[in-house]
Amino acid sequence: MPRTVQCVLLKRDADGLDYQPYPGELGKRIYDNVSKEAWAKWLEHQTMLINENRLTPIEPKARALLVKEMEKFFFGGGSEKPKEFKPV
């Protein structure tokens, strides 16, 4: 039986994640407050950020930027798309 959470992004009850997707306290907050659907939206947004900003996720600066944007996406005012971004 799936776990249900009150999703901070969708603002409604939805299926919760099956496991903590990120380590540490941030990962626990995500596991407790983010739905599978919202996590999928983050993965799409993260991919766009990586591509548009030409990030290499293994680099510490890029990882720090992605963590900051992830926190904003779920628990802040939202993560914005780069100014140059044009959807296909």
C-alpha positions in Angstrom: 0.0 0.0 0.0 1.5 3.3 -1.0 2.5 5.9 1.5 0.6 9.2 1.4 2.0 12.7 2.1 0.6 16.2 2.1 2.8 17.4 -0.7 4.4 20.9 -0.3 4.6 21.4 -4.0 1.2 20.1 -5.1 -0.7 21.3 -2.0 -2.6 18.1 -1.7 -2.4 14.5 -0.5 -0.5 12.4 -3.0 1.6 9.2 -3.1 4.8 9.6 -1.2 8.3 8.5 -2.2 9.4 4.9 -1.7 12.7 6.0 -0.2 14.7 9.0 0.9 16.0 10.4 -2.5 18.8 12.6 -1.0 21.0 12.2 2.1 20.8 14.1 5.3 18.2 16.4 6.8 17.2 17.8 3.4 16.5 14.2 2.1 14.4 13.5 5.2 12.3 16.7 4.6 11.8 15.7 1.0 10.8 12.2 2.0 8.3 13.4 4.5 6.8 16.3 2.5 7.2 15.6 -1.3 5.2 13.3 -3.5 6.4 11.1 -6.3 4.7 13.4 -8.8 6.5 16.5 -7.3 9.8 14.7 -7.3 9.4 13.8 -11.0 8.8 17.5 -11.6 12.0 18.4 -9.8 14.0 15.8 -11.9 12.7 17.5 -15.1 13.6 20.9 -13.7 17.0 19.7 -12.5 17.8 18.3 -15.9 16.9 21.6 -17.5 19.2 23.5 -15.0 22.0 21.1 -15.8 21.6 21.5 -19.5 21.0 25.2 -19.7 23.8 26.1 -17.2 26.1 23.4 -18.7 26.7 22.0 -15.2 28.8 19.0 -14.4 27.0 17.4 -11.4 30.1 15.8 -10.1 31.7 19.2 -9.5 31.2 20.6 -6.0 30.0 24.1 -7.2 27.5 22.5 -9.5 26.2 20.2 -6.8 25.9 23.1 -4.3 23.9 25.0 -6.9 21.6 22.1 -7.5 21.0 21.5 -3.7 20.2 25.2 -3.3 17.8 25.1 -6.2 16.2 21.9 -4.9 15.6 23.6 -1.5 14.0 26.6 -3.3 12.0 24.4 -5.6 10.3 22.5 -2.7 10.5 24.7 0.4 11.3 28.3 -0.9 9.7 30.5 -3.4 10.4 28.1 -6.2 13.4 27.6 -8.5 13.4 29.8 -11.6 14.4 28.8 -15.1 17.5 30.5 -16.5 16.7 33.8 -18.3 17.9 32.4 -21.6 15.7 29.3 -21.4 13.3 28.8 -24.3 11.1 25.6 -24.2 11.1 23.5 -27.3 
